[in-house]
Amino acid sequence: MGQFENPILPGSHPDPSVCRVGSDYYLVTSTFEYFPGLPLYHSRDLVHWRLLGHVLDRPSQLPLQGVRPSGGLYAPTIRHHDGTFYVVCTLVDGVERSGNFVVTAADPAGPWSEPVWLPEADGFDPSLFFDAGRAWWTATREVPGGAPGQTEVWLREFDLSGLRLVGDEYVLWTGAMRDSVWLEAPHLYEVDGRYVLLCAEGGTDFEHSVVVATADVVTGPYRSSPLNPVLTHRHLGRDHPIAATGHADLVRTQRGEWFAVLLATRPYGGYVYNLGRETFLVPVTWEAGGPVFSPGTGRVEMAYDLPDLPPYPWPEADDFCALDPAWMVLRTPDERFWSVVDGRLRMRLRPDSITGLGTPGAVFRRQQHQSFHVSCSLDFVAAGPSEVAGLVLLQNNDHHVRLLLSAGREVSLVLRAAGREEVLGVVAVGEGLVRLCFEAAGQEHRAFAGVGDGEWQQVGESFDGRMLSTQAAGGFTGVHIGLLASSEGVESTSSADFVSFTYRGLEG
């Protein structure tokens, strides 16, 4: 039997949720302030995943305008029942709308419905559970008057016909550990006649964990497992290659095996991680009515035996940005500012700055490797001093690096950390197609520029990528690589043509 490698979804893919329909598996993750929201992946072997699209791909579905970095969409859950797919989620700190909602679809590839908002549903991290013809909504909320971070999981019946909460409310659990914080991500399952409540606990960083409680009836009372936490890496130290394991969801294959998808991080260059929280897959068995994660080791490994499923690799997707649905924009755009013209990605310059809370003229994809090469070729002539186009490594509006072509045929490398900017280097380039490149060997990053078929010229000195990590910038996302075309506060009719784009992982 062969093996698969973790993570199964590298780069910023936190808070995974999975469901099975026949021999097909569907998975969603959080996307925070990015649009479209909630990528929906499809697999037939739990290892190879293809992006079907996004659950929220219409501006009317997703009011993200003005949302802060790491606000927006938190912790979706996907479930299927009686021919209908359901995704429930929380929009956090929205300017126009916030709270919990549900969307539905007959086909996971879409179209998905407009959101039905549930103002009566407190808290965050909602989930659905279907049992004996009834549907139940679970979620997490902070305990009124409790200590900071003290939360509780509650349950209420969910009316499928009206898509609303009905009936009595039940508080199910307040956590496994004394003085625990951030009990969240509740998912319910029925296994061998008992109800299993799976949650995360301890926050989403180093102390993250998976905990479990069980009950004889769905409304409780729930009893904490004496084996809690059933999965954590906090006892392994900050030098371990996988950290912050938690936020799990279980799925049973058509052949009876159990697996969990969960989030974890891969620190490098010290206890820092630029990739954000990624999606991992681990085998699960059951003993004494409770789940055993990664039996035999009790920790998430980089490789496991393949599931007992027919291998189903998908064809390679086209890597050019104009064709790949993995690309996103910041917040909800008020217009489509990009198009494909003669095989090029043409982007009209927008006045919104990448340092603000609007939608800049930029498209993004996730950084997915600790060491990587990313480059583009660019056909662009600035019409004024404010016009720029090129590459950006974005953690958030106050922590990013820009490599941009501007007026006078100059390429500038600008590092923005904690809202303060430093020009690391400027080089002049001649006429013709401009090539821009970032290369990272772990946390050592370098930038290059070139023209046509000419040699690369390094722009400035190498810089430390740790300023792009979650530890430096805060928040919940990983680094996103962007193609940027901006007029920096000035209205413009100019456009930039991105002729090619390359991203690949590097050894080391």
C-alpha positions as CSV (number, residue, x, y, z in Angstrom):
1,M,0.0,0.0,0.0
2,G,1.3,3.5,-0.9
3,Q,1.2,6.6,1.3
4,F,-0.1,10.1,1.0
5,E,1.6,13.2,2.3
6,N,0.2,15.9,4.6
7,P,-1.0,18.6,4.3
8,I,-3.6,17.5,1.8
9,L,-4.5,21.2,1.2
10,P,-1.3,23.3,1.6
11,G,-1.4,27.0,2.2
12,S,-4.1,28.9,4.0
13,H,-6.9,26.4,4.3
14,P,-8.1,26.6,7.9
15,D,-11.2,25.2,9.7
16,P,-11.9,22.3,7.3
17,S,-15.3,20.6,7.2
18,V,-16.0,17.5,5.1
19,C,-19.0,15.4,4.1
20,R,-19.5,12.3,2.0
21,V,-22.2,11.6,-0.6
22,G,-21.9,8.1,-2.0
23,S,-18.3,7.8,-3.2
24,D,-17.8,11.6,-3.4
25,Y,-16.3,13.8,-0.7
26,Y,-16.7,17.5,-0.4
27,L,-14.7,19.9,1.7
28,V,-14.9,23.6,2.6
29,T,-12.5,25.9,4.5
30,S,-12.5,29.5,5.9
31,T,-11.6,32.4,3.6
32,F,-12.0,35.5,5.9
33,E,-11.8,38.8,3.9
34,Y,-11.2,37.1,0.5
35,F,-13.8,37.0,-2.3
36,P,-15.2,34.6,-3.6
37,G,-15.7,32.9,-0.3
38,L,-15.5,29.3,1.0
39,P,-13.7,27.2,-1.6
40,L,-15.5,23.9,-2.2
41,Y,-13.2,20.9,-3.0
42,H,-14.2,17.5,-4.4
43,S,-12.4,14.2,-3.9
44,R,-13.0,10.5,-4.5
45,D,-10.1,9.2,-2.4
46,L,-9.7,11.8,0.4
47,V,-6.2,12.6,-0.8
48,H,-6.5,14.2,-4.2
49,W,-8.8,17.3,-4.2
50,R,-9.9,19.6,-7.0
51,L,-11.5,23.0,-6.6
52,L,-15.1,22.9,-7.9
53,G,-15.6,26.6,-7.2
54,H,-16.7,28.7,-4.2
55,V,-19.9,28.5,-2.2
56,L,-20.2,32.3,-2.1
57,D,-19.2,33.6,-5.6
58,R,-21.8,36.4,-6.1
59,P,-21.4,39.9,-4.6
60,S,-25.0,39.7,-3.4
61,Q,-24.1,36.6,-1.2
62,L,-21.1,38.1,0.5
63,P,-21.0,41.7,1.9
64,L,-17.3,42.0,2.7
65,Q,-16.8,45.7,1.9
66,G,-14.7,47.4,4.6
67,V,-14.1,44.2,6.5
68,R,-10.9,44.2,8.6
69,P,-8.0,41.8,7.9
70,S,-8.9,38.4,9.3
71,G,-12.5,39.4,9.6
72,G,-15.2,38.0,7.3
73,L,-15.9,34.3,6.9
74,Y,-15.1,31.9,9.8
75,A,-15.4,28.2,10.2
76,P,-17.9,26.8,7.7
77,T,-19.6,23.4,8.0
78,I,-20.8,21.4,5.0
79,R,-23.4,18.7,5.3
80,H,-25.7,16.8,2.9
81,H,-29.2,15.6,3.7
82,D,-32.0,14.2,1.5
83,G,-30.6,15.6,-1.8
84,T,-29.6,19.0,-0.5
85,F,-26.2,20.4,0.4
86,Y,-26.1,22.8,3.4
87,V,-23.2,25.2,4.3
88,V,-23.5,27.1,7.6
89,C,-21.0,29.8,8.5
90,T,-20.3,33.0,10.4
91,L,-19.5,36.4,9.0
92,V,-17.5,38.2,11.6
93,D,-17.2,42.0,12.0
94,G,-19.0,42.8,8.8
95,V,-19.7,46.4,8.1
96,E,-23.0,45.8,6.3
97,R,-24.0,42.5,7.8
98,S,-22.6,40.1,10.4
99,G,-23.7,36.8,12.1
100,N,-24.6,33.3,11.2
101,F,-26.2,32.2,8.0
102,V,-27.1,29.1,5.9
103,V,-26.9,28.5,2.1
104,T,-28.1,25.5,0.2
105,A,-27.6,23.9,-3.2
106,A,-28.8,20.8,-5.1
107,D,-25.4,20.5,-6.7
108,P,-22.2,21.3,-4.8
109,A,-20.7,23.0,-7.9
110,G,-23.5,25.5,-7.6
111,P,-25.4,27.7,-7.9
112,W,-25.7,28.2,-4.1
113,S,-28.6,30.1,-2.7
114,E,-28.6,33.6,-1.3
115,P,-27.7,33.4,2.5
116,V,-30.5,33.0,5.0
117,W,-29.4,35.0,8.0
118,L,-30.2,33.7,11.5
119,P,-30.2,36.6,13.9
120,E,-31.5,34.3,16.6
121,A,-28.4,32.2,16.4
122,D,-25.8,33.4,18.8
123,G,-22.1,33.0,18.5
124,F,-19.9,31.4,15.9
125,D,-18.6,28.2,14.4
126,P,-22.1,26.7,13.5
127,S,-22.7,23.1,12.5
128,L,-25.6,21.0,11.4
129,F,-26.4,17.4,12.5
130,F,-29.2,15.3,10.9
131,D,-30.7,12.5,13.1
132,A,-33.8,10.4,12.7
133,G,-35.6,12.9,10.5
134,R,-34.7,16.0,12.6
135,A,-32.0,18.6,12.1
136,W,-30.0,20.2,14.9
137,W,-27.9,23.4,14.9
138,T,-24.9,23.6,17.2
139,A,-22.6,26.6,17.7
140,T,-20.2,28.2,20.2
141,R,-20.7,31.4,22.1
142,E,-19.0,33.3,24.9
143,V,-20.4,32.6,28.3
144,P,-22.3,35.8,29.5
145,G,-20.3,37.2,32.4
146,G,-17.6,34.5,32.0
147,A,-13.9,35.0,32.0
148,P,-12.2,36.1,28.7
149,G,-12.3,33.2,26.2
150,Q,-14.7,31.1,28.2
151,T,-17.3,29.6,25.8
152,E,-20.1,27.1,25.7
153,V,-21.5,24.9,23.0
154,W,-25.3,25.1,22.6
155,L,-27.8,23.2,20.5
156,R,-31.3,23.9,19.1
157,E,-33.5,22.2,16.5
158,F,-33.3,23.5,12.9
159,D,-36.4,23.7,10.8
160,L,-35.4,22.6,7.3
161,S,-38.5,23.9,5.6
162,G,-38.2,27.4,7.0
163,L,-34.4,27.4,7.5
164,R,-34.8,28.7,11.1
165,L,-34.2,27.7,14.6
166,V,-37.1,26.3,16.6
167,G,-37.8,24.7,19.9
168,D,-35.9,24.7,23.2
169,E,-32.2,25.6,23.5
170,Y,-29.7,23.3,25.3
171,V,-26.3,24.1,26.6
172,L,-24.3,20.9,25.9
173,W,-20.7,21.5,27.2
174,T,-18.3,24.1,28.6
175,G,-15.1,22.2,27.8
176,A,-12.8,19.4,28.8
177,M,-10.2,21.2,30.8
178,R,-10.7,23.3,34.0
179,D,-10.4,27.0,33.1
180,S,-10.3,26.0,29.4
181,V,-10.7,28.7,26.7
182,W,-12.2,28.8,23.3
183,L,-14.2,25.6,23.2
184,E,-15.4,25.9,19.6
185,A,-15.9,24.2,16.3
186,P,-18.6,21.8,17.6
187,H,-19.6,18.9,15.3
188,L,-22.1,16.2,16.3
189,Y,-22.1,12.5,15.1
190,E,-24.1,9.4,16.0
191,V,-21.8,6.4,16.3
192,D,-23.0,3.0,17.5
193,G,-26.1,4.5,19.2
194,R,-24.2,7.2,21.1
195,Y,-23.9,10.9,20.3
196,V,-20.3,12.2,20.0
197,L,-19.6,15.9,20.3
198,L,-16.2,16.8,18.8
199,C,-14.8,20.3,19.5
200,A,-11.6,22.3,19.4
201,E,-10.2,23.8,22.6
202,G,-7.4,26.1,23.7
203,G,-7.3,28.7,21.0
204,T,-6.1,28.4,17.4
205,D,-2.3,28.5,17.9
206,F,0.1,26.4,19.9
207,E,-2.3,25.3,22.6
208,H,-4.9,24.1,20.0
209,S,-6.4,20.7,20.6
210,V,-9.3,18.3,19.8
211,V,-11.6,17.3,22.7
212,V,-14.7,15.0,22.8
213,A,-17.8,14.4,24.9
214,T,-20.5,11.8,24.5
215,A,-24.2,11.4,25.4
216,D,-27.0,8.9,25.2
217,V,-29.5,11.5,23.8
218,V,-28.7,14.3,21.4
219,T,-29.7,17.0,23.9
220,G,-27.4,15.7,26.6
221,P,-26.1,15.6,29.2
222,Y,-22.6,15.2,27.6
223,R,-19.8,13.7,29.5
224,S,-16.2,14.6,28.8
225,S,-13.9,11.8,27.7
226,P,-11.3,10.8,30.3
227,L,-8.8,10.7,27.4
228,N,-9.1,14.4,26.6
229,P,-7.5,16.0,24.7
230,V,-7.8,13.3,22.2
231,L,-5.4,15.1,19.9
232,T,-2.9,18.0,20.5
233,H,0.7,18.8,19.7
234,R,1.2,21.4,22.5
235,H,3.2,18.8,24.5
236,L,5.7,18.3,21.7
237,G,7.3,21.6,21.9
238,R,7.7,24.5,19.4
239,D,10.5,22.8,17.5
240,H,8.1,20.0,16.2
241,P,7.4,20.3,12.5
242,I,3.6,20.3,12.9
243,A,1.9,22.5,15.5
244,A,-1.5,23.9,16.5
245,T,-3.5,20.8,15.6
246,G,-7.3,21.1,16.0
247,H,-10.6,22.0,14.5
248,A,-11.4,18.5,13.3
249,D,-14.3,17.1,11.3
250,L,-14.9,13.3,10.9
251,V,-16.0,11.3,7.9
252,R,-16.6,7.6,7.3
253,T,-15.7,6.1,4.0
254,Q,-18.0,3.9,2.0
255,R,-15.7,1.0,3.0
256,G,-16.1,1.7,6.7
257,E,-12.8,3.5,7.5
258,W,-12.9,6.7,9.5
259,F,-10.7,9.8,8.9
260,A,-10.5,13.3,10.2
261,V,-9.7,16.5,8.4
262,L,-8.2,19.1,10.7
263,L,-6.1,22.3,10.7
264,A,-2.4,22.5,11.7
265,T,0.6,24.6,11.0
266,R,4.1,24.0,9.8
267,P,6.5,26.4,11.5
268,Y,9.8,27.1,9.9
269,G,12.6,29.5,10.7
270,G,11.7,29.2,14.4
271,Y,8.2,29.1,15.7
272,V,6.8,31.2,12.9
273,Y,4.6,30.2,10.0
274,N,3.9,32.1,6.8
275,L,1.6,29.5,5.3
276,G,-1.2,30.0,7.8
277,R,-3.2,27.1,9.0
278,E,-3.5,24.2,6.5
279,T,-5.7,21.2,6.1
280,F,-4.4,17.8,7.2
281,L,-5.8,14.3,7.0
282,V,-5.4,11.6,9.7
283,P,-6.9,8.1,10.2
284,V,-9.3,7.5,13.1
285,T,-10.4,4.4,14.9
286,W,-12.9,3.9,17.7
287,E,-12.4,2.5,21.2
288,A,-14.9,2.5,24.1
289,G,-17.2,4.8,22.1
290,G,-14.6,7.5,21.5
291,P,-12.3,8.4,18.6
292,V,-8.6,7.5,18.5
293,F,-6.7,10.0,16.3
294,S,-3.7,8.7,14.4
295,P,-3.7,5.3,16.2
296,G,-0.3,4.1,17.3
297,T,1.3,7.5,17.5
298,G,-1.4,9.9,18.7
299,R,0.0,12.8,16.7
300,V,-0.4,14.1,13.2
301,E,2.2,12.6,10.9
302,M,3.5,13.9,7.6
303,A,2.6,10.6,5.8
304,Y,0.1,7.8,6.3
305,D,-1.0,4.8,4.4
306,L,-3.6,5.6,1.7
307,P,-7.2,5.2,2.5
308,D,-8.8,1.9,1.2
309,L,-10.3,3.8,-1.7
310,P,-9.5,3.6,-5.4
311,P,-6.9,6.3,-6.2
312,Y,-8.4,9.2,-8.1
313,P,-5.9,11.9,-9.0
314,W,-7.4,14.8,-10.9
315,P,-5.9,16.3,-14.1
316,E,-3.5,19.1,-13.5
317,A,-5.2,22.5,-13.6
318,D,-4.0,25.3,-15.8
319,D,-1.6,27.4,-13.7
320,F,-2.2,30.7,-15.5
321,C,-4.1,33.1,-13.2
322,A,-6.8,34.0,-15.7
323,L,-8.0,30.4,-15.9
324,D,-7.5,29.0,-12.4
325,P,-10.5,29.4,-10.1
326,A,-8.2,29.4,-7.0
327,W,-7.5,33.1,-7.5
328,M,-9.4,35.6,-5.3
329,V,-9.7,39.3,-4.6
330,L,-9.8,41.2,-1.4
331,R,-13.3,41.9,-0.1
332,T,-16.3,42.1,-2.4
333,P,-15.6,43.9,-5.6
334,D,-18.0,46.5,-6.9
335,E,-17.0,45.7,-10.5
336,R,-15.0,43.1,-12.5
337,F,-11.7,44.8,-13.1
338,W,-10.0,41.9,-14.8
339,S,-10.5,40.2,-18.2
340,V,-8.7,37.8,-20.5
341,V,-7.5,39.4,-23.7
342,D,-5.5,37.4,-26.3
343,G,-4.4,35.0,-23.5
344,R,-3.3,37.7,-21.2
345,L,-4.8,38.7,-17.9
346,R,-5.7,42.4,-18.3
347,M,-6.2,44.3,-15.1
348,R,-7.6,47.8,-15.0
349,L,-5.8,50.0,-12.4
350,R,-8.0,50.8,-9.4
351,P,-7.4,53.7,-7.0
352,D,-7.9,51.5,-3.9
353,S,-4.6,51.0,-2.1
354,I,-3.5,47.6,-0.8
355,T,-2.7,49.3,2.5
356,G,-6.4,50.2,3.0
357,L,-9.6,48.2,3.6
358,G,-11.0,48.5,0.1
359,T,-10.7,46.2,-3.0
360,P,-7.4,47.0,-4.7
361,G,-6.8,46.1,-8.3
362,A,-5.2,42.7,-7.4
363,V,-5.9,39.0,-7.6
364,F,-4.4,36.5,-5.1
365,R,-3.5,32.9,-4.7
366,R,-2.1,31.1,-1.6
367,Q,1.5,30.6,-0.9
368,Q,1.7,26.8,-0.5
369,H,5.4,26.0,0.0
370,Q,8.0,27.0,2.6
371,S,10.4,27.6,-0.3
372,F,9.1,28.8,-3.6
373,H,9.6,30.7,-6.8
374,V,6.9,33.0,-8.2
375,S,7.3,35.2,-11.3
376,C,5.3,37.1,-13.8
377,S,5.9,38.9,-17.1
378,L,4.2,42.2,-17.4
379,D,3.3,44.5,-20.3
380,F,2.7,47.9,-18.6
381,V,3.6,51.6,-19.1
382,A,2.7,53.9,-16.3
383,A,0.8,57.0,-17.4
384,G,1.5,58.9,-14.2
385,P,3.6,58.9,-11.0
386,S,0.9,57.1,-9.0
387,E,0.5,54.1,-11.4
388,V,2.2,50.8,-10.5
389,A,1.9,47.2,-11.4
390,G,3.6,44.0,-10.3
391,L,3.9,41.3,-7.6
392,V,3.0,41.4,-3.9
393,L,3.5,39.0,-1.0
394,L,0.5,39.8,1.3
395,Q,-0.1,38.9,4.8
396,N,-2.4,41.8,5.5
397,N,-2.7,45.5,4.6
398,D,0.1,46.4,7.1
399,H,2.4,43.5,6.6
400,H,3.4,42.8,3.0
401,V,6.1,43.2,0.3
402,R,5.6,44.9,-3.0
403,L,7.7,44.5,-6.2
404,L,6.3,47.0,-8.6
405,L,7.0,48.6,-11.9
406,S,6.3,52.4,-11.9
407,A,6.9,55.5,-14.0
408,G,10.4,56.0,-15.4
409,R,10.7,52.2,-15.9
410,E,11.8,51.7,-12.3
411,V,11.2,48.5,-10.3
412,S,10.9,49.1,-6.5
413,L,11.0,46.7,-3.7
414,V,9.0,48.0,-0.7
415,L,8.6,46.2,2.6
416,R,5.6,47.3,4.8
417,A,5.8,46.0,8.4
418,A,3.4,47.1,11.2
419,G,2.2,49.9,8.9
420,R,5.7,51.4,8.3
421,E,7.3,51.2,4.9
422,E,10.9,50.8,3.8
423,V,12.3,50.9,0.3
424,L,14.7,48.0,0.1
425,G,15.9,48.6,-3.5
426,V,15.2,50.2,-6.8
427,V,16.5,49.2,-10.3
428,A,15.9,50.7,-13.7
429,V,14.7,48.4,-16.5
430,G,14.7,49.0,-20.2
431,E,11.9,48.9,-22.7
432,G,10.1,45.7,-23.3
433,L,8.3,43.0,-21.4
434,V,9.2,43.2,-17.7
435,R,9.8,40.1,-15.6
436,L,9.4,40.2,-11.8
437,C,10.2,37.4,-9.4
438,F,10.3,36.5,-5.7
439,E,12.2,33.5,-4.5
440,A,12.2,32.2,-1.0
441,A,14.5,29.7,0.6
442,G,12.7,29.2,3.9
443,Q,12.5,32.6,5.5
444,E,15.2,34.2,3.3
445,H,13.5,36.0,0.5
446,R,14.9,37.7,-2.6
447,A,13.4,39.8,-5.4
448,F,14.5,40.1,-9.0
449,A,13.6,42.0,-12.2
450,G,14.5,41.5,-15.8
451,V,13.5,42.5,-19.3
452,G,12.6,40.3,-22.2
453,D,15.0,37.3,-22.3
454,G,17.7,39.1,-20.4
455,E,19.2,38.0,-17.1
456,W,17.7,38.5,-13.7
457,Q,18.9,41.5,-11.7
458,Q,18.4,41.3,-7.9
459,V,16.4,44.2,-6.5
460,G,17.8,45.2,-3.1
461,E,19.2,42.8,-0.5
462,S,17.5,39.6,0.7
463,F,14.9,40.2,3.4
464,D,13.6,38.1,6.3
465,G,10.2,36.6,5.6
466,R,9.3,36.4,9.2
467,M,7.6,39.7,9.0
468,L,5.0,38.0,6.9
469,S,4.2,35.4,9.5
470,T,1.1,35.2,11.7
471,Q,3.4,35.7,14.7
472,A,4.4,39.1,13.4
473,A,1.2,40.2,11.7
474,G,-1.5,38.6,13.9
475,G,-4.7,37.4,12.4
476,F,-5.7,34.0,11.0
477,T,-4.6,33.9,7.4
478,G,-1.4,32.8,5.6
479,V,0.5,34.7,2.9
480,H,-1.2,35.3,-0.4
481,I,0.7,36.0,-3.6
482,G,-0.9,38.8,-5.6
483,L,-0.7,40.4,-9.1
484,L,-1.3,44.1,-8.4
485,A,-2.4,47.0,-10.7
486,S,-3.0,50.2,-8.7
487,S,-3.3,54.0,-9.3
488,E,-2.9,54.6,-5.5
489,G,-5.8,57.0,-4.9
490,V,-6.0,58.5,-8.3
491,E,-8.7,57.7,-10.9
492,S,-7.1,56.0,-13.9
493,T,-8.1,54.5,-17.2
494,S,-4.8,52.6,-17.5
495,S,-4.5,48.8,-17.5
496,A,-1.7,46.3,-17.0
497,D,-1.3,43.1,-19.0
498,F,0.1,40.1,-17.2
499,V,1.4,37.9,-20.0
500,S,2.5,34.9,-17.9
501,F,2.5,33.7,-14.3
502,T,4.6,30.9,-12.7
503,Y,4.4,29.5,-9.2
504,R,6.3,26.4,-8.0
505,G,7.7,25.0,-4.8
506,L,11.5,24.7,-4.3
507,E,13.5,22.1,-2.5
508,G,14.8,23.1,1.0
